[in-house]
Amino acid sequence: LDPSLNKWKKLETNYERVYFPLRDYILEVKSFLPEVYDTDPPFGELIKTGKPTNMMMLLYSGDWDNRVGRLVWNTIKYDRGFDIAIGECNARYQAYKSFPAAGDEKQIWAWDFSKDSVELTCNGELQYFQHFDKGERNPRKPGLPEKCRALGDADVDRITFKHMAGEFIRGRPKNKSNKELATTEPVASLVEKPTGHGQDFGKVTTSENFPTCDCWTAECNYCRNQDCAVKLIRPNVEIQVSSQLKWRKYNSIMLYDKEGNAIGNFQWSLRSIFLTGCMRCQTPRAIRKIKPGTKSEWEFSMKDNLLRLKVGEKV
């Protein structure tokens, strides 16, 4: 595998060829839901619809002239019809059981091929599984074999990505642990300040950096890895986060109890502020005027049943 593919690579065009040993690496695709999409598009020979939620990969073995497979899948769940298909066999044209990633904007799809089977997950949730020796013949598609054994036996070493400009891909080694691949960029700080509850909490006395989960991948258990959690063992502690603000993408702070059970999620963006089971409100006007993508520092604290959010010098 090209070492550069150990990190996210952006697909710049709608037709890109990449050398990729599919047996040795899990192929991850990072996609983003568009603001507007149709879960019930019209079908028919004379009907053409734009499908920004449709992905396609052509699989090759040994040579770019030896195509052995075609994978097509949706990033949304259709109201009717199929959401995923392997083009060379009838096993299986299938609909998803749930809406991928529960409708979140950011999705991480992971294709995991072995000699006997293939599975596709989205944000860790299994959406598709097929054993290459199982299947049944479809009388409406007499030209398709009922099994995908030929694809299972093929040594796929190169892929063409079609209609996927703007998405990201990377290879994840199958034999590496989650901790070996976890992000380590310190962009969050644990800030200790003097005890008090006035408008000014006082000057910072100590500060320590911690890694954050900014990748939404299996390595960090989709932002649930307890190794990244900040242990708030003192009452006079705040979390300071440096992050980019956008309209539709939320920054999140997951809250856990002493046993590591998730008890809430604090989220903020240029549009709104949200705390699980507690509140949802519009972001203050001064913050909404910030240019999207601007990096700013936020301070977050919860003390004596009071939630406090501070941006710069403003509470």
N, C-alpha and C positions, 0 to 999 in steps of 0.2 A: 504494500500500500504506500502511495505517495505520503511521506511524513506530514505534508501540509494538510492532509485530510484527517489527521487526528484532531484538528480544530475545525470549527465551522467554516465552510467554504460557500460563498454566495454564488448561486447560479445566475449569471448575468444575462443569458439569452434563453430562448425557448427551445433550443436544440444544443445540448452540450454532451460531449463524450468524455467519460472518465474511466480510467483503469481501476477496477475495484474487485478484489477477491471475495466474493460473497459468502464463501464457506468459512472463511477465517475471521470475518468481521461482521458485526451487526451494523446494518446501514440505517442511520438515523436521518430523518428529514424534518427540518423545522419549518413549519408553515404558519401563516397568519390568516385568520378569517377576514374576508372583506367586510366592509360595513353593510353592504347589501348583498343578499344571496337568495336564491330561489330553491326551496326544498321540494317543489313540485313542477319541474320544467316540462314543457311540452315535448312529446316524442313523435317521431314520424320521419319518413324518408325525405320529405320536402321541407322539413323544419330544421333550421339551424339555430342553435342557441349558444351564446357565450357561456363557458363553464369555468370561471376563475377558481372554482373549488374542485376541479378535476386534476388528478395527477397521473402521469404515465411514465413508465420505465421500460425500455427495451433491453433485454438481457442477451449477452453474446458469450461465446466460448471459443477462445483461441484465435479468433479472427473477426474483424468487423463485418465480414460477409456471412458469418455463421450465427444467425439469430436463433436462440433456443427458447425464448420466452418473452411475454409481454404482460406487464402488471398494470392494471388500471384501478384507481380507487378514488373515492370522494373524501373530502375533508369535512363534509356535512352528512347528515342522514336524510335520504330522500323519503318523502311520504309514501312513494310507491316505486316499484322497480328495484334494481340492484345497486349496491354501493361499492362493490369490489368484484373483480374478475381476473382470472388468469386466462389470457387469450388463447392459449394452445390446447386447452382441455375443458371439459365440462365441470370439473371439480375445482372450485365451486363458484358459480355466480351467486352472490349472497348479499343480503341486506344486513346492516348493522343492527345490533340489539338495543343500542342506546346512542344518543347524540354524542359524537366524539368530544372528549374533554369537557363535557357538560356545557358546550357552547363557549368556552373560553377562547379569547382571541389567539393566544399562543398555543401551538400544538407541537408535540414531538412524536413523530411516527417512527417506529422501530421495526424494520424487517429483519427477522432472524431465520436464516436458511440452514437446514441440515440436510443430510443425504436422504432422510426419510420423511421430512415434514417441513412446513414453513408456518410461521406465525407472525401476525402483525398486531402491534399494540399502539395505543395512543395515550400518551401521558401515563403509561404503566398499566392501562386497562386493555385487556385482550379484546380485540375486535374481529379477529379472523384467525382460523387455524385450519390447515389442510394436511392430511397424511397423503403422500404421493401415491400410495397403493390403494386408496379408497376413492369411491365415486360411483356414479350411476349414469347410464346413457340417457341423453335427452332426445326424445323423438323429434323435437322441433329443431334440433341442431345435429343432424345425422353426420356431418363431417367432422365433428369434434370427438376425440377419444374421451372415454369416461374417466380415465386416470391421468395423472401428471407424472408418471414414472420417468418419462424422458427428461423432464425438467429436473427431477431429483437427481438423476445420474449425470447431468451436465455439470462441468466445472466452469461456472460462470466467473469470468475474470475482467469483464468490462461492461459498462452500462451506458446507454444513451438516455438522458433525461429530456422529456419533451413537455412543452407547455408549462414549464415550472420556473420561469424567470422570476427572480426576486425571492425564491425560497433558498434554504440553506441545507447543506448535506455534510455529514462527517462519518467516519468509520470508528466504531467502538470495539476494541479487542474483546473477544469472548472470554479470554482467560485472565482479564484484569479485574481486580476488586474495585468496589465503589470508592474506597478511600484513596486508592492510587490515582483516580481520575477526578476527584473532587476539586472544586475551585478553591483557590487560596488567596485571591486578591482581597486585601483588607480595606474595605470601604465603609465598614460600620465601626463605631467606637462605643465602648462602655465608659461613661463619664460619671465620676463620683463628685458630688457637690455637697456643701454643708446642708445639714438638715434645716428645713424651713419651708414655709408655704406662702411667702409673700410674692409680690410681683417679680422680685429678683431672687433667684435661688443661690446667688453668690458666685464666686469665681471657681473655675475648675481647679481641683486639687490634684486629681490623678486621672489618667486617661489610658485606655488600652484598646488596641485594634483587634477586630475579629473578622474572619472571613464571612462573606455573604453568599447566598445561593442566587446567582444571576443567570443560570443556564437552563433551569427547568428540565432536568434530565434524570435518567435512572440512577446516575452516580450519586446524586444527593437525595434520592428517593422522592423526587419531585418536590423539593423544598420542605421535606419532612425529616431530614437527617439530623438527629439529635446532637451529632458531633459539632454542628454549626450553631447550636443554641447558646445563647448568652445566659448564664446562670445569675439571676438577680438575688443574691444572698444578703444584700444590704438594703435598707429601706430608702436610702438617699442616693439612688442611682437612676440615671437617665440614659436612654439610647440615642445616640447621634448618628444619623444616616446621611450620607452624601449620595444623591441620586438625581437622575434626569426626570423631569416632569413632562408628561404627555397627557393628551386629552382622553384617549380611550384605554391606555395601558396604565394599570394600577401598580404602585409600589405596595408591598405587603410586609407586615410584621406578624408572624404567627405567635400566638400566646399559648403557653403550656402550663400545666400544674406541676407539682413536685414529682409526680410519677411519670411525667412525660406525655400525658394525655392532652391532645389539642382542646383548648377551651374557647378559643376565639381567634379572630383574624382582623387586624387593623389595616385598612387600605386607604390610599389617598392618590389623587391625580389632580390635574388642573380643573377637572370638572366637578368632582365630588369627594367626600370623605365618608368612610363607612367603617363601622365596628359591629362585628357579628352579634346579633341578638340585642343590640343596644340602640344604635342610631345610624341614620343616613342623612347627610346634609350637603348642601351646595358649598363648594369651596369659596372662601371669602373673595370678594371682587378684586382685591389687590393681587391675590395669587393667580386668579384667572387671567390677569393681564400679562403674566410671564410668558415669554416666547417658548413654544413647545420645543423640548430638547435641551432647555437650559438646565445646567447642573446646579443644585442648591443643597444646603444643609438643613436638615430637619432634626429637631429634638423631641423625643417622645417619652412621656413618663405617666405612670399611674400610681397615685398615692392617696390614701385616705378617701377612696371612692371618687377621686377627681382625676380626670384625664386631661393632660396638658400637652398641647402641640405648639412648638415654637419654630418659626422660620426667621433666621437672622436674629434680630432683636425684638421681633413682634411675636406676641403670644396669640 
